[in-house]
Amino acid sequence: MIDPRLAQAVLFDLDGTLADSAPDLVAALATLCKEIGHAAPDPQVVSRVVSAGGRAILRSGLPGFDEPRIEELLSRYLDLYARRGNAATALYAGIEPVLAGLEARGIAWGVVTNKVGWLAAPMLDHLGLGTRCAALVAGDTLARRKPDPDPVLHACAMLKVDPARTLFVGDDLRDIEAGRAAGTATVAAAWGYLNGGDPHAWGADRVAASVPALHAWLLPD
């Protein structure tokens, strides 16, 4: 684990790490369920799998639907989600000071997400981060996505930083696996959605229980 004071860059997952997007994702699913005559989803159940992506959200909200039907509904679900325009999505409390602190110290930061670019970029813009994010690697930027290390390595190349001096912060096991395989230090964001998992069991170099805890460790006085 590198000393955070020696880090050249910090990479973040997006949904469940930087921002709480579950309200919009669940609302879009509720609209889809209404369209197809299905019972409304349980928001708490669906929220737990938000970091796992659209298919996982549909499987959670539409139990018993087979995979061909999930694939059939995915594009409509993503369209409904995009139409909401991130209306209820917001940064987690305390994230803004973390990003501002990195910027003040000249530490580059970027986003590595499995969310497709045509959804991820508008979300960053909505959050006021579009021009501040030094590297965005989305789920369709490369042929492979997390947990493959390629997106993390690509972000490091974009930032011209050494993976060994980079931190990757995420709220899903795939984030930790991708960062570890890429050679970065990894931090599990225990405030996120977690996909029902235990972040202490993921093998991350560090588990941050909260955004303030991450801030205190990452940006010591």
KOLNUVO-971728 format. One record per atom (N, C-alpha, C): atom name; z, y, x; chain. Coordinates in Angstrom, 1 decimal. Each point is the difference from the previous one (the first is absolute). Example, Ala and Ser with C-alpha at 12.3 -4.5 7.8 and 13.67 -1.06 7.14 Angstrom:
> N:7.8:-5.7:13.2:A
> CA:0.0:1.2:-0.9:A
> C:0.0:1.2:0.9:A
> N:-0.7:1.1:-0.4:A
> CA:0.0:1.1:0.9:A
> C:0.8:1.1:-0.8:A
end
This chain:
> N:0.0:-1.2:0.8:A
> CA:0.0:1.2:-0.8:A
> C:0.0:1.2:0.9:A
> N:-0.9:0.9:-0.2:A
> CA:-0.1:1.2:0.8:A
> C:1.0:1.1:-0.5:A
> N:0.4:0.8:0.9:A
> CA:0.9:1.1:-0.3:A
> C:-0.9:1.0:-0.8:A
> N:0.4:0.4:-1.2:A
> CA:-0.8:0.8:-0.9:A
> C:-0.4:1.3:0.7:A
> N:0.8:0.5:1.0:A
> CA:-0.3:1.2:0.7:A
> C:-1.2:-0.1:0.9:A
> N:-0.4:-1.3:0.3:A
> CA:-1.2:-0.2:0.8:A
> C:-1.2:-0.4:-0.8:A
> N:0.1:0.1:-1.3:A
> CA:-1.1:-0.4:-0.8:A
> C:-1.1:1.1:0.0:A
> N:-1.3:-0.5:0.1:A
> CA:-1.1:0.9:0.0:A
> C:-0.5:0.2:-1.4:A
> N:0.2:-0.9:-0.9:A
> CA:-0.4:0.1:-1.4:A
> C:0.8:-0.9:-0.9:A
> N:0.0:0.4:-1.3:A
> CA:0.6:-0.8:-1.0:A
> C:-1.0:-0.2:-1.1:A
> N:-0.2:-1.3:-0.4:A
> CA:-0.9:-0.3:-1.1:A
> C:0.9:-0.5:-1.2:A
> N:-0.5:0.4:-1.2:A
> CA:0.7:-0.4:-1.2:A
> C:-0.9:-0.7:-0.9:A
> N:0.6:-0.9:-0.8:A
> CA:-0.7:-0.5:-1.2:A
> C:0.1:1.1:-1.0:A
> N:-0.8:-0.1:-1.1:A
> CA:0.0:1.1:-1.0:A
> C:0.9:-0.3:-1.2:A
> N:-0.5:-0.9:-0.9:A
> CA:0.8:-0.2:-1.2:A
> C:1.3:-0.8:0.3:A
> N:1.1:0.6:-0.4:A
> CA:1.3:-0.6:0.2:A
> C:0.6:0.3:1.4:A
> N:-0.7:0.8:0.8:A
> CA:0.6:0.4:1.3:A
> C:0.0:1.5:0.1:A
> N:-1.1:0.6:-0.2:A
> CA:-0.1:1.5:0.0:A
> C:0.2:0.5:-1.5:A
> N:-0.6:-0.7:-0.9:A
> CA:0.0:0.5:-1.4:A
> C:0.4:-1.0:-1.0:A
> N:0.6:0.5:-1.1:A
> CA:0.3:-0.9:-1.1:A
> C:-1.2:0.2:-1.0:A
> N:-0.9:-1.0:0.0:A
> CA:-1.2:0.1:-0.9:A
> C:0.2:-1.0:-1.2:A
> N:1.1:-0.7:0.0:A
> CA:0.2:-1.0:-1.1:A
> C:-0.2:0.6:-1.4:A
> N:0.5:1.2:-0.3:A
> CA:-0.1:0.4:-1.4:A
> C:-1.5:0.1:-0.4:A
> N:-0.9:0.5:0.8:A
> CA:-1.4:0.1:-0.3:A
> C:-0.7:-1.4:-0.1:A
> N:0.4:-0.9:0.9:A
> CA:-0.6:-1.3:0.0:A
> C:0.5:-0.8:-1.2:A
> N:1.2:0.1:-0.4:A
> CA:0.5:-0.7:-1.2:A
> C:-0.6:0.6:-1.2:A
> N:-0.1:1.3:-0.1:A
> CA:-0.6:0.7:-1.2:A
> C:-1.5:-0.4:-0.2:A
> N:-0.7:-0.2:1.1:A
> CA:-1.4:-0.4:-0.1:A
> C:-0.1:-1.4:-0.5:A
> N:1.0:-0.9:0.5:A
> CA:0.0:-1.4:-0.5:A
> C:0.4:0.0:-1.5:A
> N:0.9:0.9:-0.4:A
> CA:0.3:0.0:-1.4:A
> C:-1.2:0.4:-0.9:A
> N:-0.8:0.9:0.5:A
> CA:-1.2:0.4:-0.7:A
> C:-1.0:-1.1:-0.1:A
> N:-0.1:-0.8:1.1:A
> CA:-0.9:-1.1:0.0:A
> C:0.5:-1.1:-1.0:A
> N:1.3:-0.3:0.0:A
> CA:0.6:-1.0:-0.9:A
> C:-0.3:0.4:-1.4:A
> N:0.1:1.3:-0.3:A
> CA:-0.3:0.5:-1.4:A
> C:-1.4:-0.3:-0.4:A
> N:-0.9:0.3:1.0:A
> CA:-1.4:-0.2:-0.2:A
> C:-0.4:-1.4:-0.4:A
> N:0.6:-1.0:0.7:A
> CA:-0.3:-1.4:-0.2:A
> C:0.9:-0.7:-1.0:A
> N:0.9:0.8:-0.6:A
> CA:0.9:-0.6:-1.0:A
> C:1.1:-0.9:0.6:A
> N:0.5:0.4:1.2:A
> CA:1.0:-0.8:0.6:A
> C:1.3:0.8:-0.1:A
> N:1.1:-0.7:0.1:A
> CA:1.3:0.7:-0.1:A
> C:0.2:0.9:1.2:A
> N:0.7:1.1:-0.2:A
> CA:0.3:0.9:1.1:A
> C:0.7:-0.6:1.2:A
> N:-0.3:0.3:1.2:A
> CA:0.7:-0.6:1.1:A
> C:1.4:0.5:0.2:A
> N:0.8:-0.8:0.7:A
> CA:1.4:0.5:0.3:A
> C:-0.1:0.8:1.3:A
> N:0.3:1.3:-0.1:A
> CA:-0.1:0.9:1.1:A
> C:0.7:-0.4:1.3:A
> N:1.2:-0.5:-0.2:A
> CA:0.8:-0.4:1.1:A
> C:-0.6:-1.2:0.8:A
> N:-0.5:-1.0:-0.8:A
> CA:-0.6:-1.1:0.6:A
> C:-1.2:0.3:0.7:A
> N:-0.9:0.9:-0.6:A
> CA:-1.2:0.3:0.7:A
> C:0.2:0.9:1.2:A
> N:1.0:0.9:-0.1:A
> CA:0.2:0.9:1.1:A
> C:0.4:-0.7:1.3:A
> N:0.6:-1.2:-0.1:A
> CA:0.4:-0.7:1.2:A
> C:-1.2:-0.5:0.8:A
> N:-1.2:-0.1:-0.6:A
> CA:-1.1:-0.6:0.7:A
> C:-1.1:1.0:0.3:A
> N:0.3:1.3:-0.2:A
> CA:-1.0:1.1:0.2:A
> C:-0.6:-0.1:1.4:A
> N:0.8:-0.2:1.0:A
> CA:-0.5:0.0:1.3:A
> C:-1.0:-1.1:0.3:A
> N:0.0:-1.0:-0.8:A
> CA:-0.9:-1.2:0.2:A
> C:-1.4:0.3:-0.6:A
> N:-0.2:1.1:-0.6:A
> CA:-1.4:0.3:-0.5:A
> C:-0.3:-0.2:-1.4:A
> N:-1.2:0.4:-0.4:A
> CA:-0.4:-0.1:-1.4:A
> C:0.0:-1.4:-0.6:A
> N:-0.5:-1.0:0.7:A
> CA:0.0:-1.3:-0.5:A
> C:1.4:-0.5:-0.3:A
> N:1.0:0.3:0.9:A
> CA:1.3:-0.5:-0.2:A
> C:0.6:0.8:-1.2:A
> N:-0.3:1.2:-0.2:A
> CA:0.5:0.8:-1.1:A
> C:-0.5:-0.7:-1.3:A
> N:-1.3:-0.3:0.0:A
> CA:-0.6:-0.7:-1.2:A
> C:0.7:-1.3:-0.3:A
> N:0.2:-0.8:1.0:A
> CA:0.6:-1.3:-0.1:A
> C:1.4:0.1:-0.6:A
> N:0.7:1.1:0.5:A
> CA:1.4:0.2:-0.5:A
> C:0.0:0.4:-1.4:A
> N:-0.9:0.9:-0.4:A
> CA:0.0:0.5:-1.4:A
> C:-0.7:-0.8:-1.0:A
> N:-0.9:-1.0:0.5:A
> CA:-0.7:-0.8:-0.8:A
> C:0.2:-1.5:0.3:A
> N:1.2:-0.4:-0.1:A
> CA:0.3:-1.4:0.4:A
> C:-0.8:-1.0:-0.8:A
> N:-0.5:-1.0:0.6:A
> CA:-0.8:-1.0:-0.7:A
> C:-1.5:0.2:0.1:A
> N:-0.4:1.2:0.4:A
> CA:-1.4:0.3:0.1:A
> C:-0.5:-0.7:1.3:A
> N:-1.2:-0.7:-0.1:A
> CA:-0.5:-0.7:1.2:A
> C:-0.7:1.1:0.9:A
> N:-0.3:-0.5:1.2:A
> CA:-0.5:0.9:1.1:A
> C:-1.4:0.6:-0.4:A
> N:-0.9:-0.7:-0.6:A
> CA:-1.2:0.6:-0.5:A
> C:0.2:1.2:-0.9:A
> N:1.0:-0.2:-0.9:A
> CA:0.3:1.1:-1.0:A
> C:0.6:1.2:0.7:A
> N:0.9:-0.3:1.0:A
> CA:0.6:1.1:0.8:A
> C:-1.1:0.7:0.7:A
> N:-0.9:-0.7:0.6:A
> CA:-1.1:0.7:0.7:A
> C:-0.9:0.8:-0.9:A
> N:-0.2:-0.5:-1.2:A
> CA:-0.8:0.7:-1.0:A
> C:0.7:1.3:-0.5:A
> N:1.3:0.0:0.0:A
> CA:0.7:1.2:-0.5:A
> C:0.3:1.0:1.1:A
> N:-0.1:-0.4:1.3:A
> CA:0.4:0.8:1.1:A
> C:-0.7:1.4:0.0:A
> N:-1.3:0.0:-0.1:A
> CA:-0.7:1.2:0.1:A
> C:0.4:1.0:-1.1:A
> N:0.2:-0.5:-1.3:A
> CA:0.4:0.8:-1.1:A
> C:1.4:0.6:0.3:A
> N:0.9:-0.9:0.5:A
> CA:1.3:0.5:0.3:A
> C:0.0:1.1:1.1:A
> N:-0.7:-0.2:1.0:A
> CA:-0.1:1.1:1.1:A
> C:-0.6:1.3:-0.6:A
> N:-1.0:-0.2:-0.9:A
> CA:-0.6:1.2:-0.6:A
> C:1.0:0.8:-0.8:A
> N:0.8:-0.8:-0.8:A
> CA:1.1:0.7:-0.8:A
> C:1.0:0.7:0.9:A
> N:0.3:-0.7:1.1:A
> CA:1.0:0.6:0.9:A
> C:-0.6:1.3:0.7:A
> N:-1.2:-0.1:0.4:A
> CA:-0.6:1.2:0.6:A
> C:-0.1:1.2:-1.0:A
> N:-0.2:-0.3:-1.3:A
> CA:-0.1:1.0:-1.0:A
> C:1.3:0.8:-0.2:A
> N:1.1:-0.7:0.3:A
> CA:1.3:0.7:-0.1:A
> C:0.2:1.1:1.0:A
> N:-0.7:-0.1:1.1:A
> CA:0.0:1.0:1.0:A
> C:1.4:0.2:0.7:A
> N:0.7:-1.1:0.2:A
> CA:1.3:0.0:0.7:A
> C:1.0:0.9:-0.7:A
> N:-0.1:0.1:-1.4:A
> CA:0.8:1.0:-0.7:A
> C:1.5:-0.1:0.2:A
> N:0.5:-1.2:0.2:A
> CA:1.5:-0.2:0.2:A
> C:0.4:-0.5:1.4:A
> N:-1.0:0.0:0.9:A
> CA:0.3:-0.5:1.3:A
> C:0.6:1.2:0.9:A
> N:1.0:-0.4:0.8:A
> CA:0.6:1.0:0.8:A
> C:0.6:-0.6:1.3:A
> N:0.1:0.8:1.0:A
> CA:0.6:-0.4:1.2:A
> C:1.5:-0.4:-0.3:A
> N:0.5:-1.0:0.7:A
> CA:1.4:-0.3:0.0:A
> C:0.8:1.1:0.5:A
> N:1.1:0.3:-0.6:A
> CA:0.9:1.0:0.5:A
> C:0.3:-0.2:1.5:A
> N:-0.2:1.0:0.8:A
> CA:0.3:0.0:1.4:A
> C:-1.2:-0.3:0.9:A
> N:-1.1:-0.5:-0.6:A
> CA:-1.2:-0.3:0.8:A
> C:-0.6:1.3:0.6:A
> N:0.0:1.1:-0.8:A
> CA:-0.6:1.2:0.6:A
> C:0.7:0.5:1.2:A
> N:1.3:0.0:0.1:A
> CA:0.7:0.4:1.2:A
> C:-0.3:-1.0:1.2:A
> N:-0.2:-1.2:-0.3:A
> CA:-0.4:-1.0:1.1:A
> C:-1.4:0.4:0.5:A
> N:-0.9:0.2:-0.8:A
> CA:-1.4:0.3:0.4:A
> C:0.0:1.4:0.8:A
> N:0.7:1.0:-0.6:A
> CA:0.1:1.3:0.7:A
> C:0.7:-0.1:1.3:A
> N:1.0:-0.9:0.1:A
> CA:0.6:-0.2:1.3:A
> C:-0.9:-0.6:1.0:A
> N:-0.7:-1.0:-0.4:A
> CA:-1.0:-0.6:1.0:A
> C:-1.0:1.1:0.4:A
> N:-0.5:0.8:-0.9:A
> CA:-1.0:1.0:0.3:A
> C:0.6:1.0:1.0:A
> N:1.2:0.4:-0.2:A
> CA:0.7:1.0:0.8:A
> C:0.2:-0.5:1.4:A
> N:0.1:-1.3:0.2:A
> CA:0.2:-0.6:1.3:A
> C:-1.4:-0.4:0.6:A
> N:-1.1:0.2:-0.6:A
> CA:-1.3:-0.3:0.5:A
> C:-0.3:-1.5:0.0:A
> N:0.7:-0.7:-1.0:A
> CA:-0.2:-1.5:-0.1:A
> C:-1.0:-0.2:-1.2:A
> N:-1.1:-0.6:0.3:A
> CA:-1.1:-0.2:-1.0:A
> C:0.5:-1.0:-1.0:A
> N:-0.4:0.1:-1.2:A
> CA:0.3:-1.0:-1.0:A
> C:-1.3:-0.3:-0.9:A
> N:0.0:-1.2:-0.5:A
> CA:-1.2:-0.4:-0.8:A
> C:0.4:-1.0:-1.0:A
> N:-0.9:-0.4:-0.8:A
> CA:0.2:-1.0:-1.1:A
> C:-0.9:-1.2:0.2:A
> N:0.6:-1.2:-0.2:A
> CA:-0.8:-1.2:0.0:A
> C:0.4:-0.7:-1.3:A
> N:-0.9:-0.1:-0.9:A
> CA:0.2:-0.5:-1.4:A
> C:-1.0:-1.0:-0.4:A
> N:0.3:-0.9:-0.8:A
> CA:-1.0:-0.9:-0.6:A
> C:-0.6:0.6:-1.3:A
> N:0.4:1.2:-0.4:A
> CA:-0.6:0.7:-1.1:A
> C:-1.4:0.4:0.4:A
> N:-1.0:-0.2:-0.8:A
> CA:-1.3:0.4:0.3:A
> C:-0.1:1.5:0.3:A
> N:-0.9:0.4:0.8:A
> CA:-0.1:1.4:0.4:A
> C:-0.2:1.0:-1.1:A
> N:-0.8:-0.4:-1.1:A
> CA:-0.3:1.0:-1.0:A
> C:1.2:0.2:-0.9:A
> N:1.1:-0.8:0.1:A
> CA:1.2:0.2:-0.6:A
> C:1.1:0.6:0.9:A
> N:-0.1:-0.4:1.3:A
> CA:1.0:0.5:1.0:A
> C:-0.2:1.4:0.3:A
> N:-1.2:0.4:0.3:A
> CA:-0.2:1.4:0.4:A
> C:0.4:1.0:-1.0:A
> N:-0.4:-0.2:-1.3:A
> CA:0.4:1.0:-1.1:A
> C:1.6:0.0:-0.1:A
> N:0.6:-1.2:0.2:A
> CA:1.4:0.0:-0.1:A
> C:0.7:0.8:1.1:A
> N:-0.5:0.0:1.2:A
> CA:0.5:0.8:1.1:A
> C:-0.2:1.5:-0.3:A
> N:-1.2:0.3:-0.5:A
> CA:-0.3:1.4:-0.4:A
> C:1.0:0.5:-1.1:A
> N:0.3:-0.9:-1.0:A
> CA:0.9:0.4:-1.0:A
> C:1.4:0.3:0.5:A
> N:0.4:-0.8:1.0:A
> CA:1.3:0.1:0.6:A
> C:0.1:1.2:1.1:A
> N:-1.2:0.6:0.2:A
> CA:0.0:1.1:1.0:A
> C:-0.1:-0.5:1.4:A
> N:-0.4:-1.2:0.2:A
> CA:0.0:-0.6:1.4:A
> C:-1.4:-0.2:0.5:A
> N:-1.0:0.3:-0.8:A
> CA:-1.4:-0.4:0.4:A
> C:-0.4:0.7:1.3:A
> N:0.3:1.2:0.3:A
> CA:-0.4:0.7:1.2:A
> C:1.0:-0.2:1.1:A
> N:1.2:-0.6:-0.3:A
> CA:1.0:-0.2:1.0:A
> C:0.0:-1.4:0.6:A
> N:-0.5:-1.0:-0.8:A
> CA:-0.1:-1.3:0.5:A
> C:-1.0:-0.1:1.0:A
> N:0.4:-0.4:1.3:A
> CA:-1.0:0.0:1.1:A
> C:-0.9:-1.3:0.0:A
> N:0.4:-1.0:-0.8:A
> CA:-0.9:-1.2:0.0:A
> C:0.3:-0.7:-1.3:A
> N:-1.0:-0.3:-0.8:A
> CA:0.1:-0.8:-1.2:A
> C:-0.9:-1.2:0.2:A
> N:0.6:-1.2:-0.1:A
> CA:-0.7:-1.3:0.0:A
> C:0.3:-0.6:-1.3:A
> N:-1.0:-0.1:-0.8:A
> CA:0.2:-0.5:-1.4:A
> C:-0.4:-1.5:0.0:A
> N:0.2:-0.6:-1.2:A
> CA:-0.3:-1.4:-0.2:A
> C:-1.5:-0.4:0.2:A
> N:-0.9:1.0:-0.2:A
> CA:-1.4:-0.3:0.1:A
> C:-0.6:0.7:1.3:A
> N:0.8:0.5:0.9:A
> CA:-0.5:0.6:1.2:A
> C:-0.6:-1.0:0.9:A
> N:0.6:-1.2:0.1:A
> CA:-0.4:-1.1:0.9:A
> C:-0.3:-1.2:-0.8:A
> N:-0.5:-1.0:0.7:A
> CA:-0.2:-1.3:-0.7:A
> C:1.2:-0.7:-0.3:A
> N:1.1:0.2:0.7:A
> CA:1.3:-0.7:-0.2:A
> C:1.1:1.0:-0.3:A
> N:0.9:-0.4:-0.8:A
> CA:1.1:0.8:-0.4:A
> C:1.3:-0.6:0.5:A
> N:1.1:0.8:-0.1:A
> CA:1.3:-0.6:0.3:A
> C:0.3:-1.2:-0.8:A
> N:0.5:-1.1:0.6:A
> CA:0.8:0.0:1.2:A
> C:-0.8:-0.2:1.3:A
> N:-1.3:0.1:-0.1:A
> CA:-0.8:-0.1:1.3:A
> C:0.4:1.3:0.8:A
> N:0.0:-0.1:1.3:A
> CA:0.4:1.1:0.8:A
> C:-1.1:1.1:0.2:A
> N:-1.2:-0.4:-0.4:A
> CA:-1.2:1.0:0.2:A
> C:0.3:1.4:-0.5:A
> N:0.4:0.1:-1.3:A
> CA:0.2:1.4:-0.5:A
> C:1.0:0.8:0.8:A
> N:1.1:-0.6:0.5:A
> CA:1.0:0.6:0.8:A
> C:-0.6:0.4:1.4:A
> N:-0.7:-0.9:0.6:A
> CA:-0.7:0.3:1.2:A
> C:-1.0:1.1:-0.1:A
> N:-0.7:0.0:-1.1:A
> CA:-1.0:1.1:-0.3:A
> C:0.7:1.3:-0.1:A
> N:1.1:0.1:-0.7:A
> CA:0.7:1.2:-0.1:A
> C:0.5:0.5:1.3:A
> N:0.5:-0.9:0.9:A
> CA:0.4:0.4:1.3:A
> C:-1.2:0.6:0.8:A
> N:-1.1:-0.7:-0.1:A
> CA:-1.2:0.5:0.7:A
> C:-0.4:1.4:-0.5:A
> N:0.1:0.2:-1.3:A
> CA:-0.4:1.3:-0.6:A
> C:1.0:1.1:0.6:A
> N:1.2:-0.3:0.1:A
> CA:1.0:0.9:0.5:A
> C:0.1:0.1:1.6:A
> N:-0.8:-0.9:0.6:A
> CA:0.0:-0.1:1.5:A
> C:1.4:-0.2:0.5:A
> N:0.7:-1.0:-0.6:A
> CA:1.4:-0.3:0.5:A
> C:0.1:-1.5:0.3:A
> N:0.9:-0.3:0.8:A
> CA:0.3:-1.4:0.4:A
> C:0.8:-0.7:-1.1:A
> N:-0.5:-1.2:-0.5:A
> CA:0.8:-0.7:-1.0:A
> C:1.4:-0.2:0.4:A
> N:0.2:-0.3:1.3:A
> CA:1.4:-0.3:0.5:A
> C:0.9:1.2:-0.1:A
> N:-0.6:1.2:-0.2:A
> CA:0.8:1.2:-0.2:A
> C:-0.1:0.6:-1.4:A
> N:-0.3:-0.9:-0.9:A
> CA:-0.2:0.4:-1.4:A
> C:0.9:-0.7:-0.9:A
> N:0.5:0.6:-1.1:A
> CA:0.9:-0.6:-1.0:A
> C:-0.8:-0.2:-1.3:A
> N:0.2:-1.1:-0.6:A
> CA:-0.7:-0.2:-1.3:A
> C:1.1:-0.2:-1.1:A
> N:0.0:0.8:-1.0:A
> CA:1.1:-0.1:-1.0:A
> C:-0.6:-0.4:-1.3:A
> N:0.5:-1.1:-0.6:A
> CA:-0.6:-0.5:-1.3:A
> C:1.0:-0.8:-0.8:A
> N:-0.3:-0.1:-1.3:A
> CA:1.0:-0.6:-0.9:A
> C:-0.5:-1.4:-0.5:A
> N:-0.9:-0.6:0.7:A
> CA:-0.5:-1.3:-0.3:A
> C:-0.1:-0.9:1.2:A
> N:0.2:-1.3:-0.1:A
> CA:-0.1:-0.9:1.1:A
> C:-1.3:0.1:0.7:A
> N:-1.1:0.3:-0.7:A
> CA:-1.3:0.1:0.7:A
> C:0.0:1.2:1.0:A
> N:0.8:1.0:-0.3:A
> CA:0.0:1.2:0.9:A
> C:0.7:-0.5:1.3:A
> N:1.0:-0.7:-0.1:A
> CA:0.8:-0.4:1.2:A
> C:-0.9:-1.0:0.8:A
> N:-0.7:-0.9:-0.7:A
> CA:-0.8:-1.0:0.7:A
> C:-1.2:0.7:0.7:A
> N:-0.6:1.0:-0.7:A
> CA:-1.1:0.7:0.6:A
> C:0.4:0.8:1.2:A
> N:1.1:0.7:-0.1:A
> CA:0.5:0.8:1.1:A
> C:0.4:-0.9:1.2:A
> N:0.7:-1.1:-0.3:A
> CA:0.4:-0.9:1.1:A
> C:-1.2:-0.6:0.7:A
> N:-1.0:-0.4:-0.7:A
> CA:-1.2:-0.6:0.6:A
> C:-0.8:1.0:0.8:A
> N:0.1:1.3:-0.4:A
> CA:-0.7:1.1:0.7:A
> C:0.8:0.5:1.2:A
> N:1.2:-0.4:0.1:A
> CA:0.8:0.4:1.2:A
> C:0.8:1.2:-0.2:A
> N:0.2:0.5:-1.2:A
> CA:0.8:1.1:-0.3:A
> C:1.4:-0.4:-0.2:A
> N:1.0:1.0:0.0:A
> CA:1.3:-0.3:-0.5:A
> C:-0.1:0.1:-1.5:A
> N:0.9:-0.7:-0.7:A
> CA:-0.1:0.0:-1.5:A
> C:1.3:0.4:-0.6:A
> N:-0.1:0.7:-1.1:A
> CA:1.2:0.4:-0.8:A
> C:-0.2:-0.3:-1.4:A
> N:0.9:-0.8:-0.6:A
> CA:-0.1:-0.4:-1.4:A
> C:0.6:1.1:-0.8:A
> N:-0.7:0.5:-1.0:A
> CA:0.5:1.1:-0.9:A
> C:0.7:-0.7:-1.2:A
> N:1.3:-0.1:0.1:A
> CA:0.8:-0.7:-1.0:A
> C:0.1:0.8:-1.3:A
> N:-0.5:1.2:0.0:A
> CA:0.1:0.8:-1.3:A
> C:-1.3:-0.3:-0.9:A
> N:-0.9:-0.7:0.6:A
> CA:-1.3:-0.2:-0.7:A
> C:0.0:-1.1:-1.1:A
> N:-1.2:-0.5:-0.3:A
> CA:-0.1:-1.0:-1.1:A
> C:0.3:-1.4:0.5:A
> N:-0.3:-0.3:1.2:A
> CA:0.4:-1.3:0.7:A
> C:-0.6:-1.2:-0.5:A
> N:-0.7:0.0:-1.1:A
> CA:-0.7:-1.1:-0.6:A
> C:1.0:-1.2:-0.2:A
> N:1.2:0.3:-0.4:A
> CA:1.0:-1.0:-0.3:A
> C:0.6:-0.6:1.3:A
> N:-0.4:0.5:1.2:A
> CA:0.5:-0.7:1.2:A
> C:1.2:0.7:0.6:A
> N:0.6:-0.6:1.0:A
> CA:1.1:0.5:0.7:A
> C:-0.5:0.6:1.4:A
> N:0.0:1.3:0.1:A
> CA:-0.5:0.6:1.3:A
> C:0.7:-0.5:1.2:A
> N:1.3:-0.4:-0.1:A
> CA:0.7:-0.5:1.1:A
> C:-0.5:-1.4:0.5:A
> N:-0.8:-0.6:-0.8:A
> CA:-0.6:-1.3:0.4:A
> C:-1.4:0.1:0.6:A
> N:-0.5:1.2:0.1:A
> CA:-1.4:0.1:0.4:A
> C:-0.3:0.0:1.5:A
> N:1.1:0.2:0.8:A
> CA:-0.2:0.0:1.4:A
> C:-0.3:1.4:0.5:A
> N:0.2:1.0:-0.8:A
> CA:-0.3:1.4:0.5:A
> C:1.0:0.3:1.1:A
> N:-0.4:1.0:0.9:A
> CA:0.9:0.4:1.1:A
> C:1.2:0.8:-0.6:A
> N:-0.2:0.6:-1.1:A
> CA:1.0:0.8:-0.6:A
> C:-0.2:0.0:-1.6:A
> N:1.1:0.0:-0.7:A
> CA:0.0:0.2:-1.5:A
> C:0.6:1.3:-0.3:A
> N:-0.7:0.9:-0.6:A
> CA:0.5:1.3:-0.4:A
> C:0.5:-0.1:-1.5:A
> N:1.2:0.1:-0.2:A
> CA:0.6:-0.1:-1.4:A
> C:-0.5:1.1:-0.9:A
> N:-0.3:1.1:0.5:A
> CA:-0.3:1.2:-0.8:A
> C:-0.9:0.9:0.8:A
> N:-0.6:1.0:-0.7:A
> CA:-0.8:1.0:0.8:A
> C:0.9:0.8:0.9:A
> N:1.2:0.5:-0.5:A
> CA:0.9:0.7:0.9:A
> C:0.4:-0.8:1.3:A
> N:0.1:-1.3:-0.2:A
> CA:0.4:-0.9:1.1:A
> C:-1.2:0.0:1.0:A
> N:-1.2:-0.1:-0.5:A
> CA:-1.2:0.0:0.9:A
> C:0.0:1.4:0.7:A
> N:0.2:1.0:-0.7:A
> CA:0.0:1.4:0.6:A
> C:1.0:0.1:1.1:A
> N:1.2:-0.5:-0.2:A
> CA:1.0:0.2:1.0:A
> C:-0.3:-0.8:1.3:A
> N:-0.6:-1.2:-0.2:A
> CA:-0.4:-0.8:1.1:A
> C:-1.2:0.5:0.7:A
> N:-1.0:0.3:-0.8:A
> CA:-1.3:0.4:0.6:A
> C:0.0:1.3:0.6:A
> N:0.8:1.0:-0.5:A
> CA:0.0:1.3:0.5:A
> C:1.4:0.5:0.3:A
> N:0.6:-0.7:1.1:A
> CA:1.4:0.4:0.3:A
> C:0.1:1.4:0.5:A
> N:1.1:0.7:-0.2:A
> CA:0.2:1.3:0.4:A
> C:0.0:0.1:1.6:A
end
